[in-house]
Amino acid sequence: MQVPLDGLPERVTIYEVGPRDGLQNEKAIIPVADKAEFIVRLADAGLRTIETTSFVHPKWVPQLADAEELIGALPGTDAVRRPVLVPNERGLDRALANGVTDIAIFASATESFARRNLNRTVDESLAMFAPVVERARAEGLWVRVYVSMACGDPWEGDVPIEQVVSVARRVMDLGCSQLSLGDTIGVGTPGQVTALITALAEAGIGPDRLAVHFHDTYGQALANTLAALRAGVTVVDASAGGIGGCPYAESSTGNLATEDLVWMLHGLGIETGVDLEKLAATSRWMAGRLGRPSPSRVVQALSP
């Protein structure tokens, strides 16, 4: 039953991260053909933004060493955006050589995670990203930035809102189009999310330029999403079947499951363009390839 609530958007854009963020932690290498089919099936289910892979060095994320091959295996289409993660200028070179039109970069709100994930301080990482964004925009690319550890850090604990806002402001000033707030270890709660989005708006980064990326470690991902929607955000990251985490933060569990998100949004009368039955079937198919059940509650509930 659809029962709308006041103060929510009519439509939400789901930014699907399963093929990249979802699969990057898998130790067994998934064949390129399976990855390509996964992306095609996600698009067939109605998802129109699907983060496909990353041009990171294979040493760091072996699962994504086949980035060029995967892009070459995908059918051409103007209907689906397929951003790729780009860690540095070498990654940007690879993206441009493969005809990519949308990229994402990955910053950190904390020094500890910046050193573990990027092997740099926050200042050094932003200096590294500056020419990436400048060149990408000059080439006409759309650029998203993730700011991870936006709600908490396993080494530093609570992350002050003003610290997140400072990093966000600096990285958006480089010329990025969209900022995705990452609760990388899933410790955020709705009040914290609301306060952070409010503080960002006061710093000149309104909800129309934001996305949210929640992990469900403490079961708060949907509650935090609802808080973000009430605060004006209309782009939500999610991973089909709830697969994935973060390889550099051991306490990070799976992403918000796309099916769980769609169930909530449709129940609120919010349009997504997603066919839930097709999406759940796709996640069951991928779970079979991974050799374990999907952690998504909705996938489990809809399973025969």
Secondary structure, DSSP 8 states (H G I E B T S, - for coil): -----TT--SB-EEEE-IIIIITTT-SS---HHHHHHHHHHHHHTT--EE--EE---TTT-GGGTTHHHHHHHS---SSSB--EE--SHHHHHHHHHTT--EEEEEEESSHHHHHHHHSS-HHHHHHHHHHHHHHHHHTT-EEEEEEE-SSEETTTEE--HHHHHHHHHHHHTTT-SEEEEEETTS---HHHHHHHHHHHHHTT--GGGEEEEEB-TTS-HHHHHHHHHHTT--EEEEBGGG----TT-TT---B-BHHHHHHHHHHTT-B----HHHHHHHHHHHHHHHTS----HHHHHH--
